[in-house]
Amino acid sequence: MGIQIAPSILSADFARLADEAVAVSNADWLHVDVMDNHFVPNLTLGMPVVESLAKATDKPLDCHLMIEDPDRWAPGYVEAGASSVTFHAEACRAPIRTAREIREKGARAAMALKPATPIEPYEDLLSELDMILIMTVEPGFGGQKFLDVCVPKIRRTRELLDKHGLDLWIEIDGGISVETIERCAEAGADVFVAGSAVYAADDPNAMVEELRGLAEQVSSR
């Protein structure tokens, strides 16, 4: 599978989303943060924007639902055009059913964990998922500082996947930059969400490649 970079459009210019998608043509995914001002203290975009963005780019959309009641809303994001839909463990009441509904509609199913949420209680659910998203900041706002305390959880998650022989991706979201991506890759992550680091760069595409190169160097050791 290799290293994958998913620029977060939370840090892009919302008035120019189609152009901002083109600006990261070297990326593997576009990461779309959906926030409802209830589960997290911020309000971003929703299903209509995802549907429009899916028509404007050929990049697969990685939708991260930071919302209440994802059991109800997650399948609709697949219908809107998402290729991967992530729900939060802390908000989902029926994670197995929701993951199966996402998969049945043709998308990858992922579960996200806040920094303080351990992976171990969800060990038995891993076989129902395609990806685990480990938040390395508190969800809700872009541009936050990376939390080093989350690195051991990345390593423990990789150990659990290896223990069960599962081929899940481990995605990291929050404070990813040239200063932090290597330690996450070394711990076992392989999908990296980067918002500010990419869209604040003079050349977003070049930054995507720089981040990929740093992670690949570590993961190939």
Backbone hydrogen bonds, N-H to C=O, Kabsch-Sander energy under -0.5 kcal/mol:
donor,donor_aa,acceptor,acceptor_aa,energy
4,Q,190,D,-2.5
6,A,192,F,-3.2
8,S,194,A,-1.5
9,I,7,P,-0.6
9,I,31,H,-2.3
11,S,8,S,-1.6
12,A,9,I,-1.2
14,F,12,A,-0.8
16,R,13,D,-2.2
17,L,14,F,-0.7
20,E,16,R,-2.7
21,A,17,L,-1.9
22,V,18,A,-1.5
23,A,19,D,-1.7
24,V,21,A,-1.1
25,S,22,V,-1.2
27,A,24,V,-2.0
28,D,5,I,-2.2
29,W,5,I,-1.5
30,L,60,P,-2.2
31,H,7,P,-2.8
31,H,29,W,-0.5
32,V,30,L,-0.5
32,V,62,D,-2.7
33,D,31,H,-0.6
34,V,32,V,-0.7
34,V,64,H,-2.6
35,M,33,D,-0.6
36,D,66,M,-1.2
37,N,42,N,-2.0
42,N,40,V,-1.7
44,T,35,M,-1.6
45,L,33,D,-0.7
50,V,46,G,-1.9
51,E,47,M,-2.5
52,S,48,P,-2.0
53,L,49,V,-2.8
54,A,50,V,-2.4
55,K,51,E,-1.0
56,A,52,S,-0.9
56,A,53,L,-0.6
57,T,53,L,-1.0
62,D,30,L,-3.3
63,C,61,L,-0.8
63,C,84,S,-2.7
64,H,32,V,-2.9
64,H,62,D,-0.5
65,L,63,C,-0.7
65,L,86,T,-2.8
66,M,34,V,-3.0
66,M,64,H,-1.0
67,I,65,L,-1.0
72,R,69,D,-1.1
73,W,69,D,-1.3
74,A,70,P,-2.9
76,G,73,W,-0.8
77,Y,73,W,-0.9
77,Y,74,A,-1.2
78,V,74,A,-0.9
78,V,75,P,-0.5
79,E,75,P,-1.6
80,A,76,G,-1.5
81,G,77,Y,-0.6
81,G,78,V,-1.2
82,A,77,Y,-2.5
83,S,61,L,-1.9
84,S,61,L,-1.7
85,V,108,R,-2.6
86,T,63,C,-3.0
87,F,110,A,-2.2
88,H,65,L,-0.5
89,A,112,A,-2.6
91,A,88,H,-1.1
92,C,88,H,-1.8
98,T,94,A,-2.7
99,A,95,P,-2.6
100,R,96,I,-2.4
101,E,97,R,-2.1
102,I,98,T,-2.3
103,R,99,A,-2.4
104,E,100,R,-2.7
105,K,101,E,-1.4
106,G,103,R,-1.8
107,A,102,I,-1.9
108,R,83,S,-2.6
110,A,85,V,-2.3
111,M,131,M,-1.7
112,A,87,F,-2.8
113,L,133,L,-2.4
117,T,114,K,-1.8
122,Y,119,I,-2.0
123,E,120,E,-1.8
125,L,122,Y,-1.4
126,L,122,Y,-0.7
126,L,123,E,-0.9
128,E,125,L,-2.3
129,L,126,L,-1.8
130,D,109,A,-3.3
131,M,109,A,-1.2
132,I,169,W,-2.4
133,L,111,M,-2.7
134,I,132,I,-0.6
134,I,171,E,-3.1
135,M,113,L,-2.4
135,M,133,L,-0.7
136,T,173,D,-2.7
137,V,173,D,-0.5
141,F,138,E,-0.7
147,L,136,T,-2.3
148,D,146,F,-0.8
150,C,147,L,-1.9
151,V,148,D,-1.8
153,K,150,C,-0.5
154,I,150,C,-1.5
155,R,151,V,-1.9
156,R,152,P,-2.4
157,T,153,K,-2.3
158,R,154,I,-2.2
159,E,155,R,-2.1
160,L,156,R,-2.0
161,L,157,T,-2.2
162,D,158,R,-2.3
163,K,159,E,-2.3
164,H,160,L,-1.7
165,G,161,L,-0.6
165,G,162,D,-0.7
166,L,161,L,-2.6
168,L,166,L,-0.8
169,W,130,D,-2.1
171,E,132,I,-3.1
171,E,169,W,-0.6
172,I,191,V,-2.4
173,D,134,I,-1.5
174,G,193,V,-0.7
180,T,177,S,-0.8
181,I,177,S,-2.4
184,C,180,T,-1.2
185,A,181,I,-2.2
186,E,182,E,-2.6
187,A,183,R,-1.2
188,G,184,C,-0.8
188,G,185,A,-0.8
189,A,184,C,-2.4
190,D,170,I,-2.4
191,V,170,I,-2.1
192,F,4,Q,-2.6
193,V,172,I,-2.9
193,V,191,V,-0.5
194,A,6,A,-1.1
194,A,192,F,-0.5
198,V,195,G,-0.6
199,Y,195,G,-2.7
200,A,196,S,-2.0
201,A,198,V,-1.1
207,M,203,D,-2.0
208,V,204,P,-2.1
209,E,205,N,-1.8
210,E,206,A,-2.2
211,L,207,M,-2.7
212,R,208,V,-2.2
213,G,209,E,-2.5
214,L,210,E,-2.2
215,A,211,L,-2.2
216,E,212,R,-2.7
217,Q,213,G,-2.1
218,V,214,L,-1.4
219,S,215,A,-2.6
220,S,216,E,-1.6
221,R,218,V,-1.3
